[in-house]
Amino acid sequence: MKKNQDKIAVSKLGRASKLANAGAKVGSNYIKHYAKRLVNKGSKEELDQDNAKDVYKAFSELKGGPLKMAQMLSLGDQLLPKAYTDQFAQAQNKVTPLSYPLIRKTFKKEVGQYPEDIFKRFTKQAVNAASIGQVHKGSINGKDYAIKLQYPGVADSLKSDINMVAPMAIKMFGLKKSEVAPYMEEVESKLLEETNYEQEMSNSHRIISQCGSLKNVVFPEFMPKLSGKRVITMSWIDGQGLADWIKTDPSQKQLNKMGQALWDFYQYQIHELRFMHADPHPGNFIVTPKGDLGVIDFGCIKEIPSDFYKSYIKLLQYGNEMGSKEFRSALIELGLYNPSAPSKERQLILSTFPEMFELVGRPLLQDSFDFSSDDYFKEIYQKGEALSRNSDMRGLSAQGSKHFIYFNRTYFGLYQLLNQLKANINTSNVVMKRPLKKSA
Amino acid sequence: MAKNKKKKKDPRVQLVSLYKKYVTTSGELPHSIKDLMRFGDLDFKDFKKHFKNLEELEAAIVLWYFQCADDILQGDKEAKSWDQKDRHAAFLYLLVEQASPDELFLSEFVAEKRKSPSFMKSFAMTLNAQSFKSLDHHGKSAEMLSSIGLNPKKTALTNHALSVLWFYTFDSSADKQDTDAFIEKTSDLLFRLTDTSTLTSMFDLGKFMISRKNTAFSWS
């Protein structure tokens, strides 16, 4: 059955007013909060929940850029209070479908023939929808294919949405424009890359050709002749979406196998290939009937610059020795520490960051790790939330490399998936190949 | 060997071609019939035999897009199984496809004619008076209203089609993707706004309750 929203904000003005409306609601939530506080009733968590609901509602009605940003923010970015991430986690797979005539027209334009001329069967309704496109299923000679079609005007909408969302986000989260500009640019360029299906085809080729031998990981076969600028055709991978599969109550052994496959897939890319699939949300993975992990989306790929990688690893290695020369030099290289900053700032960095990096690097520094431990994630959220509420952190002269955005997004996304899987996995493969432990 | 008989071109089509050539060559609409006929080295009377004025010829060009789109859609077997919303969207995509070779003409036409509300009004009425099957609306409420000479949904669909052509001429996006998005979004909106199924259900229930003279909910 088609899911439709009640109305769509058509024009830029309409979209802007939708966001302004969300802003106004957030404002009124604050008023309510402070009014409640006068009688000692309102909590900060309640306020976060109210704000998150209103902001999410506006973002999800707009789709495109804001929806994509909502998806990104849902991936455990510790900058945001938990209430926001809970609301934004709903952002996945909620969009209005394209009409069949447009699907047919787009396919003909890109491929040269109508879908019904190529496929014996072709689903007129989308079988899945995401923030920038929707997926149909077709079959030729008994073999099934997934056909991904992009919504029209997505790239332009993304640009305009980011231009609208950025100032609002800056205000809402109390950030400085000049500080977030490089990050916004990074996000914008990555989001725009995702709208380039030809780029995605080449990404997929790059990853599949080099990760093809990984155990328990499978990839679709891409069909360049049935693809184009706004259409991608690939072989259909049977199975269940990762989130749905988890709900079927698989055994711990199966969960661990899936977790291990995910872990190996990411570690191999990060530590061997130095480029990675940077969109680890459950909708991009499928569990096949054989119990393999299917990777189905290659729109977002992040190159990991060599110097960033080396410094990051150094930081993890020396995370427990904040006084060491190596730790400080890694902080400087990653743009997290300014040696000429006032002593208060330097002290703040040196007292906060080792803990954070130890937390993130903990699974990497052990031979095995139990991601089912909610305590570990609570610790991450609590420290992250404390960090984001520490007003001293906002005025730092060193802001950190822009590469942290997608690197952290990928790591936190991966960790969240592993937590959802409650997987207990072997993490020693990284340690053996890359000596993260000083003793190794 | 059979003689190769040349088919004589419809003079109306010849005048339309001449008009389009004038626009693409000069970059503007002809100011008068004289202008146009001088450009084609033709006699003023030749024009008057077929069209009353330039506006009638211009309307004929746009009507031609509608007619072609309608013919193609009516001949598309695949489209027969689609619901009305999808058929309407398909009609709009075909309309744009038909008009796209004449983009320059259309842009000039829209830019010029939007200054003249009276022309626009009469042009919309001309379009509404045509019987394009793709823009016909079927259903109980349409039948009821058409018996008293009204078909608001058909009028809405026709005006919507016209608005799509207008939007198209202002669309500077890559591959005219914004026009596609405009068609998708406005079709969705239009069909939601004109959806009378809730009203029909209400009438149906009302009729049922009255016809049964059931007093279950009467407290008087």
Interface residues (C-beta under 8 A of the other chain):
Chain A: N4 D6 K7 I8 V10 T96 L98 S99 Y100 P101 L102 R104 K105 T106 K109 Y114 E116 Y151 P152 G153 A155 D156 S157
Chain B: E78 A79 W82 K85 D86 R87 A89 A90 Y93 S173 A174 D175 Q177 D178 D180 A181 F182 I183 E184 K185 T186 S187 D188 L189 R192
